[in-house]
């Protein structure tokens, strides 16, 4: 049976729907600035976890159709991660509005880590397309290892900013567990020479 989410436009409609709802709630004053910043940040982090979970889950469940689907769509989830991070940043910039204030706050560790994470996401989002994969060839994979640095910076930003430290630690623990699993399972995979 073909999964319904094999339709890319439908997947993107589902990924964009929360952003549209958040924007509408903020525009109608149903959401405060703090709520918007919190929800967009949380959504971005959760999508990042889904994106980074694709490989370890594929290694854990090599025959599962849903794991294969997630691997095929991980770039979509990665771009959505960037989209919610951009939403998070734009709301902050519009609220602060003063370049001097933005610059001074940006030097504080809790915000500096966020800025650096966003800068790391920029080339990843810009090259998350088939044309970039063809153009960069092997360099594409090397470039996209930046996601690990971005993830560390994202969680440093969240931990330093967190009002609910437990939630941030749980999410960081989930991602760390998935990545540890990926490392262990990828080392156990037979090499091409041994699998012939």
N, C-alpha and C positions, 0 to 999 in steps of 0.2 A: 504494500500500500504506500502510495506516494505521500509524504508529509505535506500538510496544508501550507506549512511555512517554507516550502521550496519556492513559493512565489516571493521573489525579492521585494516587489512593491508592497505586498502585504506585511512582510517582516518590517520594512521601513515605516509603514503606517503605524505598526504597533510600537516600534521604538520611538517614534516622534510624538505619539499621542500624549504621554505624560508631560512632555515639554510644552505642548500646546495648552494642556490643562493648567499647568503651573503658570504660564504666561497670562492666561485669562484670569486666573485667581488673583495674580499680582496686580493686573491692570484694573480689576474691579475692587481692589482693597480687601479682598477676602483672605489674602495671604500678606503677611508683613515681609519686610526686607529680610529679616532674620530667618523666617520660614523658607523663603525662596532660596537663599544662600545655602541653608542646611539641606533642603531636599535635592537641589541640583548637585551639590557636592556628594551626598550619599548615593544618588543615582549613578553619577559618574564612577564612583569607586566600585559599586556593585557590578556595573557593566565591565569595568576593568578586570574584576575577578572572573567574570564569565569568559572574557576574551582569553585570559591567561590560563583558565582551566581547560581550554579546548585540548591542548596537547596531552596533559596528564590524564584526562578522562579518556581520550582516544587510546592511550597506552594501557589504561586499566581495563577498558572494555573494547578490545579491538574489533569485535564482530557486531557491536551494537550500532544500529542504523542512526540513532539519535546522536551518538558520539561522532560519527562520520559527518552528519549534518552540521554539527557544531564546528567541526574543523573547517568545513567548506564556508561557513558563514562568520568565522572569527574576525575577518577584516571588517565586516559590517558592524559587529559589536565593538570593534576597536574604534571605528570612526564615530559611532554613537557615543562612546566613552569621551572622545574629544569634544563632541558636540555639547554634551552636558557640562563638561569642564569649561568650555567657552561661554556657555550660558551663565554659569556660576561666576566667571570672571567679569563678564559684561555688566551683570547686575551690580557687582561690587564697584566697578569703575564709574558707572552712572550715578550710583549712590554717593560716592566720595567726591567725584567731579573736579577736585582740585589736584593738579599735577604734583604740587609740593607735598600735599598730604599723602597722596598715593606713593610717592617716592620714599618719604620718610617711613611710612608703615611697611613698605616693601623691603626695607632693610632689617626688619625684625624677623627673627628665625622662623616664627610660625607662618609668616607670609612669604618670606624669601623662598622657603621650600616649595610653596605653592607655585610661585612664579617660575622657579627652575623646572618643576614638574611640567608645567604648561609648555615651556620652551622645548622640553624633551619630547612632548607629544606632537609638536608642530610638524617636524619632518616625518613622523610616523603616519600622521593623518594625511599629509600631502602625498605620500607615496603608497597609500593603501588602495591601489588600483592596478588593473592588469597591465596597463602601459608601463608603469614604473617597475613592475616585476620583470617585464621583458627587457626594459632599458638597463636596469641596474644589475640584472642577472644574479650572480653569487653575492654581489655587494648588497642586494636587497635584504638578505637574511642577516648579514652583519649589521646593517643599519637598524633593523628592527629588534636587535638585541637591546637597543636603547629602552625598550619597554621595561626591562628589569630595573634600570636606573630610575625611570619615571615612576615605577611602582614604589620603590623605596622612598622617593621624595614625596609622593602622594601620601603615604602612610605617616611619614614624619610630619607633614603638614597637618594631617588629621589628628595625630596624637598631640601635637603642640597646641592645636586650636580646640581640641575636643572638650565639650561640656560633659559628655558621657564617655569617659575614658574606656569603660568596659566594652562598649559597642565597637569602638575603634580597635581595641585589642583583639576582639573576637574575629573581626573581619581580617585583620592582619594575620592572625593565627590560621584562619582558613586558607588564605593565599599561600602562606609559608608551608603549610601541610601539603597543598597541591603541588607546589614547586619541588618540595623534597621528594614527593612521590614520582614526579617527572624525572628527576635526576636518577633515582634508584632504578626505575623501570627502563629508562633509556640505556643505562649501562648493562642491563640484563638482556637487551635485544641482541639476537645473533647478528653478526656482521654479514654482509652480502655474500662473502666468500664461504662462510660456514653454512649458509642457508640454501646453497645450491644442491 
